[in-house]
Amino acid sequence: MPKETIPLIADWSRLPDITLLNIISYLNFEDRKAVATVCKRWYKLVNCATVWKNVVYEIPGQWARPLSSIGTVIARFGSFHRHVSLRLRSSEGSCIVIATEMLNKLAAIRPRNIESLRIELTDRARVFHRNDYFLLSVKNFLQQRPNRELVPVSRIHLANMVFPADPTFLQAVTLKISDYLTHVNIQAKSATLLLSASSLASLVKKWPNLIDLRVLNVSFSEDVLKSLTDTNHSAFRHLALLYTKQDKYYRRVVPDQLWLEFSRRVPNAIISISVDVTLPFSGLLRFVTKSMPLWNLYIESRVNAHQFNQLTMKMNVSLRKLVLRSIPTDNIEEVLKSLVDRFLNMKVLYIVSNVKLQTIEYIQRKNPKLRHNLSGTYSSILTLSDSELYGNIRSP
């Protein structure tokens, strides 16, 4: 029997509501406006709360009149928002005004149901961090005390936003939502002024319900780990450390016994390590210890077989995901074989490398459930999306 094929539906009006809702959710706001004019059914779908739960405000985007258009969208659908992303693609003064005004309008929504705020800045929009009005609008949005009409923000993603290194800024921002914060991402790669380890340790003590913390390694220390161990031992699940060129000069290494204590007191927590392309791979070796509950390792800098083998010997056998985003400097096939032999519970292996067929067959035989991108030619890292590679971190 030939496999039955699904007939192509030329008339979109015949699609079920749930399918149309998913399609509409991917459209930008101007296109949604056009879709709403097609018929009464589509108008109702565009105005459905489901469509407006997760929104991305892109500035500058495809707006006819940015300020008035964004204001109209927020006034009409802002109360449906749950997860808001603000994506800034330019450093022009008009964009600063729009972004600031947009945050002020979001802050004024009643009832406000926003649980997650994500601010993304591209390389061309770095000067946003120098604008006091924009920072004040961020602070105003996050500082409002939760009540019946104001759901507390529990997730803040400021990884691309270069905020002042002065800890009082983050303390002020999180003061009234500190008891509600569960996910905090402050891995700002382009930071010129860095949050000190002592400041981060004091902040972590004020976040008792923290589940997921993502920071630069230069802001991490023994004190931060002790704060996590003592304050969040019941709830904490994931710590992500980003290593950058600044780690060349960073000498503090968390001792093995502290990682052991952390694993004992917080048994469900996992560690993810990301190595930026600006840090030589050798710079990572001194930070990794056997007692670190390392589950996910993402390396952008180039590796060689000897250094890579040294690292695998230092790692705990709990490793689940390994991603190498640069072509290795030499042949690492033997290291890959020993890796699969040692880390029996590994789930994902993605590398950019030319691997022999015999090695691929060996890996598949040893771990048939392993998801990988190995082939006889240069393997493409793009076979998985970034969300699959880096997102959706699950606790054990």
C-alpha positions in Angstrom: 0.0 0.0 0.0 1.5 3.4 -1.0 1.8 5.8 1.9 -1.3 8.1 2.0 -0.5 11.8 1.4 -2.2 14.7 3.0 -4.0 16.7 0.3 -2.9 20.3 -0.1 -5.6 22.7 1.2 -5.8 25.7 -1.2 -8.5 27.4 0.8 -7.1 28.4 4.2 -10.6 29.0 5.5 -11.1 25.3 5.7 -8.2 24.9 8.2 -9.2 24.2 11.8 -9.1 27.1 14.4 -6.1 25.7 16.3 -4.0 25.5 13.1 -4.9 29.1 12.1 -4.1 30.3 15.6 -0.6 28.9 15.3 -0.1 30.5 11.9 -1.4 33.9 13.0 1.0 33.7 16.1 4.0 33.8 13.7 2.8 36.9 11.8 4.0 40.4 12.6 1.5 42.9 13.8 0.9 44.6 10.5 0.1 41.3 8.8 -2.2 40.3 11.7 -4.1 43.5 11.0 -4.5 42.5 7.4 -5.7 39.0 8.3 -8.3 40.4 10.6 -10.1 42.1 7.6 -10.6 38.9 5.7 -13.8 37.6 7.5 -15.5 37.6 10.8 -14.0 34.2 11.8 -10.5 35.4 11.2 -11.2 38.7 12.9 -12.2 36.7 16.1 -9.1 34.5 15.8 -6.8 37.5 15.5 -8.4 39.0 18.6 -8.1 35.7 20.6 -6.0 35.9 23.8 -3.9 32.9 22.7 -2.4 34.8 19.8 -1.2 37.6 22.0 0.3 35.5 24.9 3.8 35.4 23.5 4.8 38.6 21.6 7.9 40.2 20.1 8.0 43.9 19.7 10.6 44.6 17.0 12.0 48.1 16.7 12.3 49.3 14.1 9.9 46.9 12.6 7.2 46.9 9.9 5.2 49.6 11.5 3.3 52.2 9.5 3.5 54.7 12.4 5.6 53.1 15.1 4.5 55.0 18.2 0.8 55.1 17.5 0.7 51.5 16.1 2.5 50.1 19.2 0.3 52.1 21.5 -2.8 50.8 19.8 -1.6 47.1 20.0 -0.7 47.5 23.7 -3.9 49.2 24.6 -6.0 46.6 22.9 -4.1 43.3 23.5 -1.6 44.2 26.3 -3.7 42.5 29.0 -3.3 39.2 27.1 0.5 39.3 27.1 2.3 36.7 29.2 5.8 36.7 27.7 7.1 39.9 26.1 10.3 40.3 24.0 11.6 43.7 23.0 14.0 43.4 20.1 16.1 46.5 19.3 17.8 46.5 16.0 19.1 50.1 15.8 20.7 52.8 17.9 18.9 55.7 16.3 17.4 58.3 18.7 13.9 57.6 17.4 14.2 53.9 18.3 15.3 54.8 21.9 12.1 57.0 22.2 9.9 54.2 20.8 11.4 51.5 23.1 11.2 53.7 26.2 7.6 54.7 25.4 6.6 51.1 24.7 7.9 49.9 28.1 6.1 52.8 29.8 2.8 51.8 28.1 3.4 48.1 29.1 4.1 49.2 32.7 0.7 51.0 32.8 -1.4 48.1 31.6 -4.2 47.0 34.0 -4.7 44.2 34.5 -1.1 43.3 33.7 -0.4 39.6 33.3 3.2 39.8 32.0 5.4 37.1 33.6 8.5 37.3 31.5 10.4 40.2 30.0 13.2 39.7 27.5 15.3 42.6 26.1 17.4 41.8 23.0 19.9 44.2 21.5 21.8 43.6 18.3 25.4 44.8 17.8 24.2 48.0 16.2 22.0 48.9 19.2 24.7 48.7 21.9 24.4 52.4 22.8 21.0 51.8 24.3 22.8 51.0 27.6 24.0 54.6 27.7 20.5 56.0 27.7 19.3 56.7 31.3 15.7 57.1 30.2 15.6 53.6 28.7 17.1 52.1 31.9 14.6 54.1 34.0 11.7 52.6 32.0 13.1 49.1 32.6 13.4 49.8 36.3 9.9 51.3 36.4 8.4 48.2 34.6 10.1 45.7 37.0 9.8 47.7 40.2 6.0 47.9 40.5 4.6 46.0 43.5 2.5 43.0 42.5 -1.2 43.1 43.4 -4.6 41.8 42.2 -4.2 43.5 38.9 -0.5 43.1 38.5 1.1 39.7 38.1 4.7 39.6 39.3 7.4 39.2 36.7 9.2 35.9 37.4 11.5 35.8 34.4 13.9 38.5 33.3 16.3 38.0 30.3 18.8 40.8 30.1 21.6 38.9 28.4 22.0 41.3 25.5 21.4 44.4 27.6 24.5 46.1 28.9 23.3 47.5 32.3 25.3 49.4 34.9 27.8 47.1 36.8 26.7 48.9 39.9 24.8 46.2 41.9 22.4 48.8 43.2 20.8 48.9 39.7 19.9 45.2 39.8 19.0 45.4 43.5 16.6 48.2 42.7 15.2 46.5 39.7 14.4 43.3 41.5 13.5 44.7 44.9 9.8 44.3 44.7 9.8 41.1 42.7 12.7 39.3 44.4 10.4 36.8 46.1 8.9 35.9 42.7 11.9 35.7 40.5 12.6 32.2 39.1 14.6 32.7 36.0 17.4 35.4 35.7 19.7 35.7 32.6 22.4 38.4 32.8 25.0 36.9 30.5 25.9 40.2 28.8 28.8 39.3 26.5 29.5 42.9 25.6 29.7 44.2 29.2 32.6 46.6 29.7 31.8 46.9 33.4 31.1 43.6 35.1 29.0 42.7 38.0 31.3 41.7 40.8 31.1 38.2 42.4 30.4 39.6 45.8 27.5 41.7 44.4 26.0 38.7 42.7 26.3 36.6 45.8 24.3 39.2 47.8 21.7 39.4 45.0 21.3 35.6 44.9 20.5 35.6 48.7 17.6 37.9 47.9 16.1 35.5 45.3 14.8 32.6 47.4 12.8 30.9 44.6 15.4 31.0 41.9 15.2 28.1 39.5 17.5 29.1 36.6 20.5 31.5 36.8 22.6 32.4 33.8 25.7 34.6 34.4 29.2 35.4 33.2 31.9 33.2 34.8 33.8 36.3 35.8 30.8 37.2 38.1 30.8 33.7 39.6 32.8 32.6 42.7 32.7 30.5 45.8 30.5 33.0 47.6 27.9 32.8 44.7 27.9 29.0 44.9 27.5 29.1 48.7 24.6 31.5 48.3 22.9 29.2 45.8 23.5 26.2 48.0 22.2 27.9 51.2 19.3 29.9 49.7 17.8 27.9 46.9 18.5 24.3 47.8 14.8 23.3 47.4 14.0 25.0 44.1 17.2 25.5 42.1 17.6 23.5 38.9 20.0 25.1 36.4 23.2 27.2 36.5 24.6 28.4 33.2 28.1 29.9 33.1 29.4 31.8 30.0 33.2 31.9 29.6 34.6 34.8 27.6 38.0 36.5 26.8 37.9 38.1 30.3 38.4 34.6 31.8 42.0 34.7 30.6 42.7 36.9 33.6 40.2 35.4 36.0 42.1 33.2 38.5 39.4 32.2 41.1 38.4 28.6 40.7 35.7 27.0 42.8 37.2 24.1 44.8 36.0 20.6 44.3 34.6 20.2 47.8 32.2 23.1 47.3 30.8 21.5 44.1 30.4 18.3 46.1 28.5 20.1 48.8 26.4 21.8 46.1 25.5 18.4 44.5 24.6 17.0 47.9 22.4 19.9 49.0 20.9 20.6 45.6 20.7 17.1 44.0 18.4 18.2 41.1 20.6 21.0 39.8 22.6 20.8 36.6 25.4 23.0 35.1 25.7 24.3 31.6 29.0 25.7 30.3 29.3 27.9 27.2 32.7 28.9 25.9 32.8 32.0 23.7 34.9 32.0 20.6 37.0 34.8 22.1 38.4 32.5 24.9 41.1 29.9 23.8 39.9 26.4 24.7 42.9 25.9 27.0 41.4 28.6 29.2 38.5 26.4 30.2 40.6 23.5 31.5 41.4 25.0 34.9 37.7 25.7 35.7 36.2 22.2 35.2 36.3 19.7 38.0 35.1 16.2 38.5 32.5 17.1 41.1 30.8 19.7 38.9 27.4 18.3 37.8 28.0 19.3 34.2 25.2 18.3 31.8 25.6 20.7 28.9 28.8 21.9 27.2 28.8 24.3 24.3 32.2 25.3 22.8 32.6 27.9 20.1 36.5 28.2 20.3 38.6 25.7 18.3 39.8 22.5 20.1 42.6 20.0 19.5 42.6 16.3 20.4 45.0 16.5 23.3 43.2 19.4 25.1 39.8 17.9 24.4 40.9 14.6 25.9 42.2 16.4 28.9 38.8 18.0 29.4 36.8 14.8 29.1 39.0 13.2 31.7 38.2 16.0 34.1 34.5 15.9 33.5 31.8 14.1 35.6 30.1 11.2 33.8 26.8 13.1 34.0 27.4 14.9 30.6 24.3 14.8 28.4 24.9 17.3 25.6 28.1 18.3 23.8 28.2 21.0 21.0 31.4 22.0 19.2 30.7 24.9 16.9 34.2 25.3 15.4 36.2 22.9 13.3 38.8 21.1 15.5 42.4 21.8 14.7 43.2 18.1 14.3 41.6 14.7 14.2 39.5 14.0 17.3 37.9 10.7 16.2 39.6 8.6 18.9 38.5 11.2 21.5 34.9 10.9 20.2 35.0 7.1 20.6 36.3 7.3 24.2 33.7 10.1 24.8 30.9 7.8 23.8 32.4 4.9 25.8 32.6 7.0 28.9 29.5 9.1 28.9 26.9 6.4 28.5 23.9 8.7 29.1 24.8 11.3 26.5 21.8 12.4 24.5 23.1 15.0 22.0 26.5 15.2 20.2 26.8 18.0 17.5 30.2 18.9 16.0 31.5 20.6 12.9 34.0 18.0 11.7 34.8 15.5 9.0 34.2 12.0 10.6 35.0 8.6 9.1 32.1 6.2 8.4 33.7 3.6 10.8 33.7 6.1 13.7 30.0 7.0 13.0 29.0 3.3 13.0 31.0 2.8 16.2 29.2 5.7 17.9 25.8 4.5 16.7 26.4 1.0 17.9 27.6 2.1 21.3 24.7 4.6 21.8 21.8 4.1 19.4 19.7 6.7 21.1 22.3 9.5 20.7 21.2 12.4 18.6 24.0 13.6 16.4 24.9 15.3 13.1 27.8 13.1 12.1 28.3 12.3 8.5 31.0 11.5 6.0 31.4 15.2 5.1 31.6 18.3 7.3 28.7 18.0 9.7 26.4 20.9 9.8 25.6 22.4 13.2 22.5 24.0 11.6 20.6 20.7 11.6 19.3 21.7 15.0 17.8 25.1 15.8 19.4 27.2 18.5 16.4 26.6 20.8 17.1 22.9 20.5 20.8 23.3 21.1 20.7 25.9 23.8 17.2 26.2 25.1 14.7 24.0 27.0 17.3 23.0 29.6 15.6 20.2 31.6 16.4 19.2 35.1 17.4 15.5 35.7 
